[in-house]
Amino acid sequence: MAAVALLYFLLASTAAAAPADDEVVNLPGLPKQPSFRHFSGYLNVADGKHLHYWFAESQNSPASDPVVLWLNGGPGCSSLDGLLTEHGPFLVEDDGASLRENPHSWNKIANMLYLESPPGVGFSYSDDGDYATNDTEVSMLNYLALKEFFRLFPELSANPLFLTGESYGGIYIPTLAERVMEDDTLNLQGMAVGNGMSSYELNDNSLVYFAYYHGLLGSRLWSRLQASCCSQGKCDFHQNPHANCSDALGEVQDIIYGSGLNMYNLYAPCPGGVPRSRFSVEQGQLVVRYLGNVFIHHEWTQMWNKKLLGLASGKTPVRLEPPCTNSTPATRFLNNPLVRRVLHISDKALDWTICSAEVHLKYGKLYQDVRKQYLKLLAALKYRFTISEMDK
């Protein structure tokens, strides 16, 4: 009887290990409550920085299924976009008020952790209101957030851990993995990156060829590119000092952003409609539909970034919207006061937006590529990888 009582006590302790105050109950918009538990709250990391998380237990076997961290990119964009529009357990409807079950949710077979990072993104915030950061600081904060998560959910600490993300997650994930692999208390098993920004040089060079071979660039422009950007059979579209090359690449970027095609998925429609310009003024806000991650060494890109940073530091509100992304339903849903209350969102958090213009424009991009991180991880000979095409 004593052994049975001890076993009951251990099972009860394990079941209660998750933070009860963070459990989400009666989430508005759901036609029925899910069969699995999910939690929303804050992971309090160094120096008064609070990262919002939304965690959905696996629908299969939460006690043994892997824990999968998901990070959206930007930098400065919210991982709740991945939850509510891509692979989360519920997807937001166009009315911005109701949710539907996602039959392809990743939490069918995994414990899914969606982290809004860094502070200033989504519902995450910093006590001092300073949202200037960089790659190195973000990788450390994400590492500390993982440590705090497993402190809150110790029953999952032995489960396999996978780090996943998309777009600028191509920088976030391998730089985080480099830290995690050195910590034996974290059971890292692998990582996955989709449409990842893993090398600015490879991204710029592949983007021009991709656009040409898919019929986006005319033969006249292609001839100009060959004449001014290429020499002895090798082209440099990334960091070419030739003025004519830079001018031609400016036209390439205008075509890519103004073609009406989905730059993230060429064969898919453009959600939210095709914008007339990368920049527009709407309801007193400057709306920027441009993330500035391509051709960063060319003068016109640097000029735009400086101009936008100046605007963001002034009185004009700036809203950052990735192209071909309709964030209106998720924005309406997450800024519903009842939803915020159910998700345990702090009063100190700002209104939710898909991307933070302040974080993005003040962000220090320290890595031009993550070759070193990948080689270090591969040399360990024990991690599983899935790396898809470069981000466009």
C-alpha positions as CSV (number, residue, x, y, z in Angstrom):
1,M,0.0,0.0,0.0
2,A,2.9,2.4,0.8
3,A,4.3,1.8,-2.7
4,V,1.0,2.5,-4.3
5,A,0.6,5.7,-2.3
6,L,4.1,6.8,-3.3
7,L,3.3,6.1,-7.0
8,Y,0.1,8.1,-6.8
9,F,2.0,11.0,-5.2
10,L,4.6,11.0,-7.9
11,L,2.0,10.9,-10.7
12,A,0.0,13.7,-9.0
13,S,3.1,15.8,-8.7
14,T,4.0,15.3,-12.3
15,A,0.5,16.2,-13.5
16,A,0.6,19.4,-11.4
17,A,4.1,20.4,-12.5
18,A,2.9,22.7,-15.3
19,P,2.1,26.3,-14.1
20,A,-1.6,26.2,-13.3
21,D,-1.9,30.0,-13.4
22,D,-0.8,30.0,-17.1
23,E,-3.3,27.4,-18.3
24,V,-5.7,28.8,-20.9
25,V,-9.3,28.1,-20.2
26,N,-12.3,29.1,-22.3
27,L,-10.4,30.7,-25.2
28,P,-12.8,33.0,-27.1
29,G,-13.6,32.0,-30.6
30,L,-13.3,28.2,-30.2
31,P,-16.5,26.2,-31.1
32,K,-15.5,23.7,-28.4
33,Q,-12.7,23.4,-25.9
34,P,-9.7,21.3,-27.1
35,S,-8.9,17.9,-25.7
36,F,-5.4,19.0,-24.9
37,R,-4.1,21.5,-22.4
38,H,-2.5,24.8,-23.6
39,F,-0.7,27.5,-21.6
40,S,0.1,31.2,-22.2
41,G,2.2,33.5,-20.0
42,Y,5.6,34.9,-19.6
43,L,9.1,33.6,-19.4
44,N,11.0,36.1,-17.3
45,V,14.6,36.2,-18.4
46,A,17.5,38.5,-17.6
47,D,17.4,42.2,-16.9
48,G,13.6,42.7,-16.6
49,K,12.9,41.2,-20.0
50,H,9.6,39.2,-20.4
51,L,9.1,36.9,-23.3
52,H,5.5,35.8,-24.0
53,Y,5.0,32.1,-24.8
54,W,2.0,30.0,-25.9
55,F,2.5,26.3,-25.4
56,A,0.2,23.6,-26.7
57,E,0.6,20.1,-25.4
58,S,0.8,17.2,-27.8
59,Q,-2.5,15.6,-28.8
60,N,-0.7,12.2,-29.0
61,S,1.5,11.5,-26.0
62,P,2.6,14.7,-24.2
63,A,4.7,12.8,-21.6
64,S,7.0,11.4,-24.3
65,D,6.5,13.4,-27.5
66,P,9.2,16.0,-28.4
67,V,9.2,19.6,-27.4
68,V,9.4,21.8,-30.5
69,L,10.3,25.5,-30.2
70,W,8.9,27.7,-33.1
71,L,10.3,31.1,-34.0
72,N,9.1,33.4,-36.7
73,G,11.6,35.8,-38.2
74,G,11.7,39.4,-39.3
75,P,13.7,40.2,-37.3
76,G,11.0,41.5,-35.1
77,C,8.0,39.4,-36.2
78,S,5.7,37.4,-33.9
79,S,5.7,33.6,-33.6
80,L,1.9,33.8,-33.0
81,D,1.6,34.3,-36.8
82,G,3.0,30.7,-37.1
83,L,0.5,29.5,-34.5
84,L,-2.6,31.2,-35.8
85,T,-2.0,31.0,-39.6
86,E,0.3,28.2,-40.2
87,H,0.7,25.1,-38.0
88,G,-0.8,25.9,-34.6
89,P,-3.7,23.8,-33.1
90,F,-6.2,26.6,-34.1
91,L,-6.3,28.9,-37.0
92,V,-7.9,32.4,-37.0
93,E,-10.9,33.0,-39.3
94,D,-11.2,36.0,-41.5
95,D,-13.6,37.6,-39.1
96,G,-10.9,38.0,-36.5
97,A,-13.2,36.7,-33.9
98,S,-13.5,32.9,-34.3
99,L,-11.0,30.0,-34.5
100,R,-11.2,26.7,-36.3
101,E,-9.3,23.5,-35.5
102,N,-6.3,22.8,-37.7
103,P,-6.2,19.2,-38.9
104,H,-2.6,19.6,-39.8
105,S,-1.4,21.1,-36.5
106,W,2.1,20.2,-35.4
107,N,0.8,19.5,-31.9
108,K,-0.8,16.4,-33.3
109,I,2.5,14.7,-32.5
110,A,4.6,17.3,-30.7
111,N,4.5,19.6,-27.7
112,M,4.6,23.0,-29.4
113,L,6.2,26.1,-27.8
114,Y,5.6,29.4,-29.6
115,L,7.9,32.1,-28.3
116,E,7.5,35.8,-29.1
117,S,11.1,37.1,-29.2
118,P,12.9,39.4,-28.7
119,P,11.2,41.8,-26.2
120,G,9.1,44.4,-28.1
121,V,7.7,41.7,-30.4
122,G,4.0,40.8,-30.0
123,F,3.1,40.7,-26.3
124,S,6.8,40.4,-25.1
125,Y,8.1,43.5,-23.3
126,S,11.0,44.9,-21.4
127,D,10.6,46.9,-18.1
128,D,12.8,49.7,-19.4
129,G,11.1,50.0,-22.8
130,D,14.4,49.6,-24.6
131,Y,13.9,47.4,-27.7
132,A,17.3,47.8,-29.4
133,T,18.9,44.4,-29.7
134,N,21.1,42.2,-31.9
135,D,21.7,38.6,-32.9
136,T,24.0,37.7,-30.0
137,E,21.7,39.1,-27.3
138,V,18.6,37.4,-28.9
139,S,20.2,34.0,-29.0
140,M,21.1,34.4,-25.3
141,L,17.6,35.5,-24.4
142,N,16.0,32.6,-26.3
143,Y,18.4,30.2,-24.5
144,L,17.4,31.6,-21.1
145,A,13.7,31.4,-22.1
146,L,14.2,27.7,-22.9
147,K,15.8,27.2,-19.5
148,E,12.9,29.0,-17.8
149,F,10.3,27.0,-19.8
150,F,11.7,23.7,-18.6
151,R,11.8,25.1,-15.0
152,L,8.1,25.7,-15.3
153,F,7.5,22.4,-17.1
154,P,10.1,20.1,-15.5
155,E,8.1,17.0,-16.5
156,L,9.1,17.7,-20.1
157,S,12.8,18.4,-19.5
158,A,13.9,14.9,-20.6
159,N,11.8,14.9,-23.8
160,P,13.6,15.3,-27.1
161,L,14.0,19.0,-28.0
162,F,13.8,20.4,-31.6
163,L,14.4,24.0,-32.6
164,T,12.5,25.3,-35.6
165,G,11.7,28.5,-37.4
166,E,11.4,30.3,-40.7
167,S,12.7,33.4,-42.5
168,Y,15.1,35.3,-40.1
169,G,14.7,32.1,-38.0
170,G,17.6,31.0,-40.3
171,I,19.8,33.2,-38.0
172,Y,17.8,32.7,-34.8
173,I,17.8,28.9,-34.8
174,P,21.5,27.9,-35.5
175,T,22.8,30.7,-33.2
176,L,20.5,29.4,-30.5
177,A,21.4,25.8,-31.2
178,E,25.1,26.6,-30.8
179,R,24.3,27.6,-27.2
180,V,21.9,24.8,-26.5
181,M,24.3,22.1,-27.7
182,E,26.7,23.1,-24.9
183,D,24.0,22.5,-22.2
184,D,23.7,18.8,-21.2
185,T,20.5,19.5,-19.3
186,L,18.7,20.3,-22.6
187,N,18.0,17.2,-24.7
188,L,18.6,18.8,-28.2
189,Q,17.9,16.3,-31.0
190,G,17.7,18.5,-34.1
191,M,16.5,21.6,-35.8
192,A,14.5,22.6,-38.9
193,V,14.5,25.9,-40.8
194,G,12.1,26.8,-43.6
195,N,12.8,29.6,-46.1
196,G,15.7,30.6,-43.9
197,M,17.9,33.6,-44.1
198,S,21.1,31.7,-43.6
199,S,23.5,33.7,-45.9
200,Y,23.0,37.2,-47.3
201,E,25.5,36.4,-50.1
202,L,23.8,33.2,-51.2
203,N,20.4,34.8,-50.8
204,D,21.1,37.8,-53.0
205,N,22.8,35.8,-55.7
206,S,20.2,33.0,-55.8
207,L,17.4,35.5,-55.8
208,V,18.4,37.1,-59.1
209,Y,18.9,33.8,-60.8
210,F,15.5,32.5,-59.4
211,A,13.7,35.6,-60.7
212,Y,15.3,35.4,-64.1
213,Y,14.6,31.6,-64.6
214,H,11.0,32.1,-63.5
215,G,10.4,34.8,-66.2
216,L,10.3,37.8,-63.9
217,L,13.2,39.6,-65.5
218,G,13.3,40.5,-69.2
219,S,16.2,39.7,-71.5
220,R,17.2,43.4,-71.7
221,L,17.5,43.7,-67.9
222,W,19.3,40.3,-67.8
223,S,21.8,41.5,-70.4
224,R,22.5,44.6,-68.2
225,L,23.0,42.5,-65.2
226,Q,25.4,40.2,-67.0
227,A,27.4,43.2,-68.4
228,S,27.7,45.1,-65.1
229,C,27.6,42.4,-62.3
230,C,29.4,39.5,-63.9
231,S,33.0,38.9,-64.9
232,Q,34.8,35.8,-66.2
233,G,31.6,33.7,-65.9
234,K,31.0,34.6,-62.2
235,C,28.3,37.0,-61.0
236,D,28.3,39.0,-57.8
237,F,24.9,40.5,-57.0
238,H,25.6,40.7,-53.3
239,Q,28.4,43.2,-52.8
240,N,29.3,44.6,-56.2
241,P,30.7,48.1,-56.2
242,H,29.9,48.8,-59.9
243,A,27.3,51.6,-60.1
244,N,25.6,50.1,-63.1
245,C,25.2,46.8,-61.3
246,S,23.6,48.5,-58.3
247,D,21.2,50.4,-60.6
248,A,20.2,47.2,-62.4
249,L,19.7,45.4,-59.0
250,G,17.4,48.3,-57.9
251,E,15.2,47.4,-60.9
252,V,15.3,43.7,-59.9
253,Q,14.1,44.5,-56.4
254,D,11.3,46.8,-57.8
255,I,10.1,43.9,-60.0
256,I,10.2,41.4,-57.2
257,Y,8.3,43.6,-54.7
258,G,5.9,45.1,-57.3
259,S,5.2,42.1,-59.5
260,G,2.0,41.2,-57.5
261,L,3.5,37.7,-56.9
262,N,4.0,36.1,-53.5
263,M,7.7,36.5,-52.9
264,Y,7.6,33.8,-50.2
265,N,5.8,31.3,-52.4
266,L,5.8,32.1,-56.1
267,Y,2.9,29.8,-57.0
268,A,0.6,30.9,-54.2
269,P,-1.8,33.9,-54.1
270,C,-0.8,37.1,-52.3
271,P,-2.8,37.2,-49.0
272,G,-4.1,40.7,-48.2
273,G,-3.9,41.8,-51.8
274,V,-1.1,43.2,-53.8
275,P,0.2,46.5,-52.4
276,R,0.7,49.4,-54.7
277,S,3.9,50.4,-53.0
278,R,6.3,49.1,-50.4
279,F,5.4,52.3,-48.4
280,S,2.0,53.9,-47.9
281,V,0.3,56.1,-45.3
282,E,-2.9,54.6,-43.9
283,Q,-4.9,56.2,-41.0
284,G,-2.1,58.4,-40.0
285,Q,0.5,55.5,-40.0
286,L,3.4,54.9,-42.3
287,V,2.9,51.2,-43.4
288,V,6.1,49.5,-44.5
289,R,5.8,46.3,-46.6
290,Y,9.5,45.7,-46.8
291,L,11.8,43.8,-44.4
292,G,15.1,45.0,-46.0
293,N,16.9,41.7,-45.9
294,V,18.0,41.7,-49.5
295,F,20.8,43.6,-51.2
296,I,21.8,45.1,-47.9
297,H,25.2,46.3,-49.2
298,H,23.7,48.5,-51.9
299,E,23.4,52.2,-51.3
300,W,19.7,52.4,-52.0
301,T,18.9,49.8,-49.4
302,Q,21.0,51.6,-46.8
303,M,19.3,54.9,-47.7
304,W,15.8,53.4,-47.2
305,N,16.8,51.8,-43.9
306,K,18.2,55.1,-42.5
307,K,15.1,57.0,-43.6
308,L,12.8,54.5,-42.0
309,L,14.8,54.5,-38.8
310,G,14.5,58.2,-38.7
311,L,10.8,58.0,-39.2
312,A,10.4,55.4,-36.5
313,S,12.3,57.6,-34.1
314,G,10.0,60.6,-34.8
315,K,6.3,61.2,-34.2
316,T,5.0,59.3,-37.2
317,P,3.8,55.9,-36.2
318,V,5.3,53.1,-38.3
319,R,3.6,49.8,-38.9
320,L,5.6,46.9,-40.4
321,E,3.7,44.5,-42.5
322,P,5.5,41.7,-44.4
323,P,4.5,41.6,-48.1
324,C,1.7,39.2,-49.1
325,T,0.7,38.7,-45.5
326,N,-2.8,39.4,-44.2
327,S,-2.4,40.1,-40.5
328,T,-5.8,41.8,-39.9
329,P,-7.7,38.7,-38.5
330,A,-4.9,37.8,-36.1
331,T,-4.5,41.4,-35.0
332,R,-8.2,41.8,-34.3
333,F,-8.3,38.5,-32.4
334,L,-5.3,39.0,-30.2
335,N,-6.2,42.6,-29.3
336,N,-9.6,41.6,-28.1
337,P,-9.5,42.5,-24.4
338,L,-11.1,39.2,-23.4
339,V,-8.6,37.2,-25.4
340,R,-5.7,39.2,-23.8
341,R,-7.2,38.4,-20.4
342,V,-7.6,34.7,-21.1
343,L,-4.0,34.5,-22.4
344,H,-2.7,36.3,-19.2
345,I,-1.2,39.2,-21.2
346,S,0.5,41.8,-19.0
347,D,-0.9,45.4,-19.0
348,K,2.6,46.5,-19.8
349,A,2.5,44.7,-23.2
350,L,1.8,46.9,-26.2
351,D,-1.0,46.2,-28.7
352,W,-0.2,43.1,-30.7
353,T,1.1,43.6,-34.2
354,I,2.6,41.0,-36.5
355,C,5.9,42.7,-36.6
356,S,7.5,45.4,-34.5
357,A,8.9,48.3,-36.6
358,E,11.0,49.5,-33.7
359,V,12.6,46.1,-33.0
360,H,13.2,45.6,-36.7
361,L,14.7,48.9,-37.5
362,K,16.9,49.1,-34.5
363,Y,18.1,45.4,-34.8
364,G,21.8,44.7,-35.1
365,K,22.4,42.0,-37.7
366,L,25.8,40.6,-36.6
367,Y,25.9,37.5,-38.8
368,Q,26.3,37.6,-42.5
369,D,26.0,33.8,-42.6
370,V,25.7,30.9,-40.1
371,R,28.1,28.5,-41.8
372,K,30.2,28.3,-38.7
373,Q,27.2,27.3,-36.5
374,Y,26.1,24.6,-39.0
375,L,29.5,23.1,-39.3
376,K,29.8,23.0,-35.5
377,L,26.5,21.3,-35.2
378,L,27.2,18.9,-38.0
379,A,30.6,18.0,-36.5
380,A,28.8,16.7,-33.4
381,L,27.3,13.9,-35.6
382,K,24.2,13.5,-33.4
383,Y,21.6,16.1,-34.6
384,R,18.9,15.8,-37.2
385,F,18.5,18.7,-39.7
386,T,15.9,19.9,-42.2
387,I,16.9,23.0,-44.0
388,S,14.7,24.3,-46.9
389,E,15.3,26.9,-49.6
390,M,16.7,30.4,-48.9
391,D,14.4,33.2,-47.9
392,K,13.5,35.6,-50.7
